[in-house]
Amino acid sequence: MTHLRSKADVVAYLRTLIASDLPLDAASELAVEEITDGNLNYAFSACERGSPERAVFLKQAPGFIKCLGEGYKLSSSRALLEGAVLRIYGELAPDYVPKLMHLDEDNRIMVMEMLSGHTLQRSALSSGDWAPRHVADVATFLALTHSRSMPGSPLAAKLAHGGGPDFSNPDMCAITADYVFTKPLGAADATNRCSVRIHMANRS
């Protein structure tokens, strides 16, 4: 199995794909950066050096919770479901989701459109920096998703006849129940921890 754990791993992996439908030149030098703020997956951005607009985003789902380590198992099949859902959203609301360029089912790797120049919505909301267009975009996305997947729509017909994935995701539901609603309330739980700096700030 291919593991994306370093920048060199990402470069070597992309070299096997550039001949396919990726916006990268096979002769170019690739610049890779790891994206470290995720909890579950390994994630990287890769672009042609000197041409940041020619870029892709890669994500690999390991068989465990990345931020906790290999002792905390989690099925990597979540990547397959995410890829399948992205493809469906790409049909329903293509202007509101990143393009899925490649789904490597064997290695649980997705290669997607790189969204540069954007601000995470959670960061904008935390800082109070939001605008009416944010609400309009979310509302439009929801309207397109619902209207184009209602009973009688082509997508609903395809899914009803076994033309789509099983959307049940008990693994992700379970870790949400455990790591969001249960373990943070247990003072003795091994995953309930914070840095010394945050602890001292709370005491003061």
Contacts in CASP RR format, 6 or more apart in sequence:
PFRMAT RR
TARGET T0000
AUTHOR 0000-0000-0000
METHOD contacts of the structure
MODEL  1
MTHLRSKADVVAYLRTLIASDLPLDAASELAVEEITDGNLNYAFSACERG
SPERAVFLKQAPGFIKCLGEGYKLSSSRALLEGAVLRIYGELAPDYVPKL
MHLDEDNRIMVMEMLSGHTLQRSALSSGDWAPRHVADVATFLALTHSRSM
PGSPLAAKLAHGGGPDFSNPDMCAITADYVFTKPLGAADATNRCSVRIHM
ANRS
1 106 0 8 1.000
1 107 0 8 1.000
2 9 0 8 1.000
2 13 0 8 1.000
2 104 0 8 1.000
2 107 0 8 1.000
2 109 0 8 1.000
3 9 0 8 1.000
3 60 0 8 1.000
3 62 0 8 1.000
4 10 0 8 1.000
4 13 0 8 1.000
4 42 0 8 1.000
4 44 0 8 1.000
4 58 0 8 1.000
4 60 0 8 1.000
4 109 0 8 1.000
5 42 0 8 1.000
7 32 0 8 1.000
7 33 0 8 1.000
7 34 0 8 1.000
7 44 0 8 1.000
10 30 0 8 1.000
10 32 0 8 1.000
10 44 0 8 1.000
10 46 0 8 1.000
10 58 0 8 1.000
11 30 0 8 1.000
11 32 0 8 1.000
11 46 0 8 1.000
13 58 0 8 1.000
13 109 0 8 1.000
14 22 0 8 1.000
14 24 0 8 1.000
14 30 0 8 1.000
14 46 0 8 1.000
14 56 0 8 1.000
14 58 0 8 1.000
14 111 0 8 1.000
15 26 0 8 1.000
17 102 0 8 1.000
17 111 0 8 1.000
18 24 0 8 1.000
18 25 0 8 1.000
18 26 0 8 1.000
19 26 0 8 1.000
20 102 0 8 1.000
21 101 0 8 1.000
21 102 0 8 1.000
22 56 0 8 1.000
22 101 0 8 1.000
22 102 0 8 1.000
22 111 0 8 1.000
23 54 0 8 1.000
23 55 0 8 1.000
23 56 0 8 1.000
24 30 0 8 1.000
24 46 0 8 1.000
24 47 0 8 1.000
24 48 0 8 1.000
24 54 0 8 1.000
24 56 0 8 1.000
25 48 0 8 1.000
25 54 0 8 1.000
28 48 0 8 1.000
28 49 0 8 1.000
28 51 0 8 1.000
28 54 0 8 1.000
29 48 0 8 1.000
29 49 0 8 1.000
30 46 0 8 1.000
30 47 0 8 1.000
30 48 0 8 1.000
30 49 0 8 1.000
31 46 0 8 1.000
31 47 0 8 1.000
31 48 0 8 1.000
31 49 0 8 1.000
31 50 0 8 1.000
32 44 0 8 1.000
32 45 0 8 1.000
32 46 0 8 1.000
33 44 0 8 1.000
33 45 0 8 1.000
33 46 0 8 1.000
34 42 0 8 1.000
34 43 0 8 1.000
34 44 0 8 1.000
35 43 0 8 1.000
35 44 0 8 1.000
35 45 0 8 1.000
35 57 0 8 1.000
36 43 0 8 1.000
38 66 0 8 1.000
38 67 0 8 1.000
39 65 0 8 1.000
39 66 0 8 1.000
39 67 0 8 1.000
40 61 0 8 1.000
40 65 0 8 1.000
40 66 0 8 1.000
40 67 0 8 1.000
40 74 0 8 1.000
40 78 0 8 1.000
41 59 0 8 1.000
41 60 0 8 1.000
41 61 0 8 1.000
41 62 0 8 1.000
41 66 0 8 1.000
41 79 0 8 1.000
42 59 0 8 1.000
42 60 0 8 1.000
42 62 0 8 1.000
42 66 0 8 1.000
43 57 0 8 1.000
43 58 0 8 1.000
43 59 0 8 1.000
43 60 0 8 1.000
44 57 0 8 1.000
44 58 0 8 1.000
44 59 0 8 1.000
45 55 0 8 1.000
45 56 0 8 1.000
45 57 0 8 1.000
45 58 0 8 1.000
45 114 0 8 1.000
46 55 0 8 1.000
46 56 0 8 1.000
46 57 0 8 1.000
46 58 0 8 1.000
47 53 0 8 1.000
47 54 0 8 1.000
47 55 0 8 1.000
47 56 0 8 1.000
47 114 0 8 1.000
48 54 0 8 1.000
48 55 0 8 1.000
52 116 0 8 1.000
53 116 0 8 1.000
55 114 0 8 1.000
55 116 0 8 1.000
56 101 0 8 1.000
56 111 0 8 1.000
56 112 0 8 1.000
56 113 0 8 1.000
56 114 0 8 1.000
57 98 0 8 1.000
57 111 0 8 1.000
57 112 0 8 1.000
57 113 0 8 1.000
57 114 0 8 1.000
57 115 0 8 1.000
58 109 0 8 1.000
58 110 0 8 1.000
58 111 0 8 1.000
58 112 0 8 1.000
59 79 0 8 1.000
59 109 0 8 1.000
59 110 0 8 1.000
59 112 0 8 1.000
60 79 0 8 1.000
60 107 0 8 1.000
60 108 0 8 1.000
60 109 0 8 1.000
60 110 0 8 1.000
61 76 0 8 1.000
61 77 0 8 1.000
61 78 0 8 1.000
61 79 0 8 1.000
61 82 0 8 1.000
61 108 0 8 1.000
62 70 0 8 1.000
62 76 0 8 1.000
62 108 0 8 1.000
63 73 0 8 1.000
63 74 0 8 1.000
63 75 0 8 1.000
63 76 0 8 1.000
64 70 0 8 1.000
64 71 0 8 1.000
64 72 0 8 1.000
64 73 0 8 1.000
64 74 0 8 1.000
65 72 0 8 1.000
65 73 0 8 1.000
65 74 0 8 1.000
65 175 0 8 1.000
65 179 0 8 1.000
68 191 0 8 1.000
72 191 0 8 1.000
74 171 0 8 1.000
74 175 0 8 1.000
75 171 0 8 1.000
76 108 0 8 1.000
77 108 0 8 1.000
77 171 0 8 1.000
78 169 0 8 1.000
78 171 0 8 1.000
78 172 0 8 1.000
79 103 0 8 1.000
79 108 0 8 1.000
79 109 0 8 1.000
79 110 0 8 1.000
80 103 0 8 1.000
80 105 0 8 1.000
80 108 0 8 1.000
80 165 0 8 1.000
81 165 0 8 1.000
81 167 0 8 1.000
81 169 0 8 1.000
82 110 0 8 1.000
83 100 0 8 1.000
83 103 0 8 1.000
83 110 0 8 1.000
84 164 0 8 1.000
84 165 0 8 1.000
85 165 0 8 1.000
85 167 0 8 1.000
86 97 0 8 1.000
86 98 0 8 1.000
86 100 0 8 1.000
86 110 0 8 1.000
86 112 0 8 1.000
87 100 0 8 1.000
87 103 0 8 1.000
88 155 0 8 1.000
88 164 0 8 1.000
89 96 0 8 1.000
89 97 0 8 1.000
89 145 0 8 1.000
90 97 0 8 1.000
90 99 0 8 1.000
90 100 0 8 1.000
91 148 0 8 1.000
91 155 0 8 1.000
92 144 0 8 1.000
92 145 0 8 1.000
92 148 0 8 1.000
92 149 0 8 1.000
92 155 0 8 1.000
93 140 0 8 1.000
93 141 0 8 1.000
93 144 0 8 1.000
93 145 0 8 1.000
93 148 0 8 1.000
96 137 0 8 1.000
96 140 0 8 1.000
96 141 0 8 1.000
96 144 0 8 1.000
98 112 0 8 1.000
98 113 0 8 1.000
98 114 0 8 1.000
98 115 0 8 1.000
99 112 0 8 1.000
99 113 0 8 1.000
100 110 0 8 1.000
100 111 0 8 1.000
100 112 0 8 1.000
100 113 0 8 1.000
101 111 0 8 1.000
101 112 0 8 1.000
101 113 0 8 1.000
102 109 0 8 1.000
102 110 0 8 1.000
102 111 0 8 1.000
103 109 0 8 1.000
103 110 0 8 1.000
103 111 0 8 1.000
104 110 0 8 1.000
104 111 0 8 1.000
119 129 0 8 1.000
121 134 0 8 1.000
124 130 0 8 1.000
124 134 0 8 1.000
147 153 0 8 1.000
148 155 0 8 1.000
149 155 0 8 1.000
149 156 0 8 1.000
150 156 0 8 1.000
158 164 0 8 1.000
179 191 0 8 1.000
183 189 0 8 1.000
183 191 0 8 1.000
183 192 0 8 1.000
184 192 0 8 1.000
185 192 0 8 1.000
186 192 0 8 1.000
END
